[in-house]
Amino acid sequence: MKIDMHCHTKEGSLDGKVPIGDYIQLLKEKGIQGMLVTDHNSYNGYRHWKKHMKGKEHEDFVVLKGIEYDTIDAGHILVIMPETVKMYLLEMRGLPVHLLIDIVHHYGGILGPAHPCGEKFMSYARTKRHRKNPQLIKRFDFVEAFNACEPLEANEEAKKLAEENGLACFGGSDAHKEACVGLAYTDIPKNITCESDLIKCVKRKIPMEGEGSFYKGTVKEKIGKINKLLVFSFWFYNKGAGMVRRNKRKTELKKSEEEQRTH
C-alpha cells in the first residue's frame, strides 16, 4: 500500500496551497492509496476532512491523522498518535525533543524526524541536540528517509541514519503546492486503515520503504543564499513562539495526565 507520509493542506498549514479534497484527488490519480496529514503544529486539515468529507467522499482512500511538530531544540518531528487519543498539546510548538518522545510513547504513539539532514535548525541531524547526544536517535520509531523537497545527498544521509539505527524508513512529498503532491510515498506491504494499523506496523518492524522523485520548485532553489536568512528568521520565531506557549503547554499536559488517570 502506498501512502504519502508528509502532506500539508491549505486548511491546516499557513503555507499550504492545496485543499485537502484536491490533495486526495491528485494522490488517487497517481495511484497512491492514502495520506498522512502532517500540517505544521495543527490538526485543522484533518479536522476539515473529518467534519466535511469523511464518509461522504473518497471512501476508497485512507486519510490518517498526523502532525509536523516544531520542537524547541531538534527541528521538525512527525508524530502519529492512535486514533483514540486526542492531544491538543501537540498543537503547541516548543516542547524539547526528549519530553516530546516521552509523551508520545506514553500515549502509544510513534514519531520520527522529518527531513533530518536538511536545513539547519529545522532538521534533527543539523541541531546541537543531535550533536551533543547522537544516541537520542535510537529513541525514535522511524526516520523520514525520502523527502521530495530535499536534495539527493540529504535523503541518502537520512536513509543511512535510519538503517544504522534500525529505524523504519518513511517517504513523503512534503508538498505545499500542487506540483509536488504525490512525488514521494511510503510503500507498506500491509493494508492500513487507521493510525493504529500504521503504528503496529512500525513497532513490529514490518519492512517499508520511502520512494519517489524530486521536486524542483522549492523556495530555497528559487531564492538561493537568501534562504539562509529565512532559516535564521524561523529559528528566532520558533524560539519566541515556544516560550510564549510554555504556560499553555504545562496546563494542557496536566489535563492530559488527569484524563489518563480517570480512564
C-alpha positions in Angstrom: 0.0 0.0 0.0 1.4 3.4 -1.0 0.9 6.3 1.5 2.2 9.8 1.2 3.5 10.3 4.7 4.2 14.1 4.7 1.3 16.2 3.5 0.4 19.9 4.1 -3.1 21.2 3.4 -4.5 24.6 2.8 -6.9 24.1 5.8 -4.1 23.3 8.2 -0.8 24.9 7.2 -0.3 28.6 6.7 2.0 27.9 3.7 -0.2 25.1 2.4 -1.8 25.8 -1.0 -3.7 22.7 -1.8 -7.2 22.0 -0.2 -7.3 18.5 1.3 -10.0 17.4 -1.2 -7.9 18.3 -4.1 -4.9 16.7 -2.5 -6.7 13.4 -2.2 -7.8 13.5 -5.8 -4.3 14.2 -7.0 -2.9 11.3 -5.0 -5.6 8.9 -6.3 -4.7 9.9 -9.9 -1.1 8.9 -9.2 -2.0 5.5 -7.8 -1.4 6.4 -4.1 -4.0 4.9 -1.7 -3.5 7.0 1.4 -2.1 10.1 3.0 -0.8 11.1 6.4 -1.9 14.7 7.1 1.1 16.4 8.8 0.3 20.1 9.0 2.5 22.4 11.0 1.6 22.2 14.7 -2.1 21.8 13.7 -4.7 19.2 13.1 -7.0 21.6 11.2 -6.5 19.9 7.9 -7.5 16.6 9.3 -10.4 18.1 11.2 -11.7 19.6 7.9 -11.7 16.2 6.3 -13.3 14.5 9.2 -16.1 17.1 9.5 -16.9 17.8 5.9 -15.7 14.8 3.9 -15.3 11.6 5.9 -18.0 9.0 4.9 -19.2 11.3 2.0 -16.3 11.5 -0.4 -13.2 9.4 -1.4 -14.3 6.4 0.7 -11.8 4.3 -1.2 -8.9 6.4 0.1 -7.3 6.4 3.6 -6.7 9.6 5.4 -4.5 9.4 8.5 -4.1 12.0 11.3 -0.5 13.2 12.0 1.3 16.4 12.7 4.7 18.0 12.0 5.7 19.3 15.4 8.2 22.1 15.9 10.5 21.2 18.9 12.5 23.9 20.6 15.8 22.0 20.2 15.6 19.3 17.5 13.8 20.6 14.4 10.6 19.2 12.9 9.3 15.9 14.1 6.5 13.9 12.5 4.1 12.5 15.1 1.3 9.8 14.8 -1.0 9.1 17.7 -3.6 6.3 18.0 -7.0 7.4 16.7 -8.4 7.2 20.2 -6.0 9.8 21.6 -6.7 13.5 21.4 -3.7 15.7 22.3 -4.1 19.4 21.9 -0.7 19.7 23.5 0.8 18.7 20.1 -0.6 21.8 18.6 1.5 24.0 20.9 5.0 24.2 19.4 8.1 24.4 21.6 8.5 21.1 23.6 12.1 19.9 24.0 12.5 16.7 22.0 13.2 14.4 24.9 9.9 15.4 26.5 8.0 15.0 23.2 9.4 11.5 22.9 8.3 10.6 26.4 4.8 12.0 25.9 4.2 10.4 22.5 5.4 7.0 23.7 3.4 7.2 26.9 0.2 7.6 24.9 1.0 4.8 22.4 2.2 7.0 19.5 5.2 6.9 17.3 7.4 9.7 16.0 10.5 10.4 13.9 12.4 13.3 12.4 11.2 14.9 9.2 13.9 15.7 6.6 16.5 15.0 9.3 19.5 16.0 7.2 18.0 19.1 5.6 18.1 22.8 6.7 19.9 23.9 9.8 17.6 24.3 12.9 14.6 22.6 11.1 16.3 19.2 10.7 17.2 16.9 13.6 20.7 15.9 12.4 21.6 19.6 11.9 20.9 20.6 15.5 23.1 20.9 18.6 20.8 18.3 20.4 21.8 15.6 17.9 25.5 16.5 18.1 25.5 16.5 21.9 23.6 13.3 22.2 23.8 11.2 19.0 22.3 8.2 20.8 19.0 10.0 21.1 18.1 9.0 17.6 17.6 5.5 18.8 14.5 6.6 20.8 12.7 7.5 17.6 10.5 4.9 15.8 11.2 6.0 12.2 13.1 8.4 10.0 11.8 10.3 7.0 14.4 8.8 4.7 13.0 10.2 1.4 11.6 13.7 1.2 10.7 15.0 -2.3 11.7 18.6 -1.4 15.2 17.6 -0.2 18.3 17.0 -2.4 19.7 13.6 -3.2 22.6 13.9 -0.7 20.3 14.8 2.2 18.0 11.8 1.5 20.9 9.4 1.2 22.2 10.7 4.5 18.8 10.3 6.1 18.4 6.7 4.8 21.8 5.8 6.2 20.8 7.3 9.6 17.7 5.1 9.6 19.5 2.0 8.6 22.3 2.4 11.1 19.8 2.7 13.9 17.3 0.1 12.8 14.5 2.5 12.3 11.7 2.4 9.7 12.2 4.4 6.5 9.3 6.8 5.7 8.8 8.6 2.4 6.7 11.7 1.9 6.3 14.5 -0.6 6.3 17.4 2.0 4.0 19.0 -0.6 2.8 22.5 0.0 1.9 23.1 -3.7 0.0 21.1 -6.3 3.1 20.3 -8.4 4.7 18.5 -5.5 1.8 16.4 -4.4 2.4 12.6 -4.6 6.1 12.8 -5.6 7.0 10.6 -2.7 5.4 7.9 -0.6 6.0 5.0 1.7 5.4 1.5 0.3 4.0 -0.7 3.1 3.3 -4.5 2.5 0.2 -4.3 4.7 -3.3 -2.8 4.4 -3.5 0.3 6.6 -7.0 1.5 7.6 -6.2 3.7 10.6 -3.4 5.2 12.7 -3.2 2.2 15.0 -2.5 -0.1 12.0 0.4 2.1 10.9 1.7 2.3 14.5 1.6 -1.5 14.8 3.5 -2.0 11.5 6.3 0.3 12.6 6.6 -1.2 16.1 6.6 -4.7 14.6 9.4 -3.7 12.2 7.4 -4.5 9.1 9.7 -3.7 6.2 8.7 -0.4 4.5 10.5 1.8 2.0 10.3 5.5 1.2 10.3 6.1 -2.6 9.7 8.8 -5.1 11.1 11.6 -7.2 12.4 15.1 -6.5 10.5 18.4 -6.6 12.5 21.1 -8.4 10.4 24.1 -7.3 11.4 24.6 -3.7 11.8 28.1 -2.2 15.4 27.5 -1.4 16.2 26.6 -5.0 14.4 29.8 -6.2 16.0 32.3 -3.8 19.4 30.8 -3.3 21.5 32.4 -0.5 18.6 34.5 0.8 17.1 31.2 2.1 19.7 31.3 4.9 18.0 34.5 6.2 14.7 32.8 6.2 16.1 29.8 8.1 17.5 32.1 10.8 14.2 34.0 10.9 12.4 30.7 11.5 14.8 29.9 14.4 14.0 33.2 16.1 10.3 32.8 15.5 10.3 29.2 16.8 12.1 30.1 20.0 9.8 33.1 20.7 6.6 31.2 19.9 7.8 28.3 22.0 8.4 30.5 25.0 5.0 32.2 24.7 3.2 28.9 24.7 5.1 27.5 27.7 2.4 28.0 30.3 -0.3 26.8 27.9 1.7 23.6 27.3 2.0 22.9 31.0 -1.7 23.4 31.5 -2.6 21.1 28.6 -0.1 18.4 29.8 -1.8 18.4 33.2 -5.2 18.0 31.6 -3.9 15.1 29.6 -2.5 13.4 32.7 -5.7 13.9 34.6 -7.8 12.4 31.7 -5.4 9.4 31.6 -5.9 8.8 35.3 -9.7 8.9 35.0 -9.9 6.3 32.1 
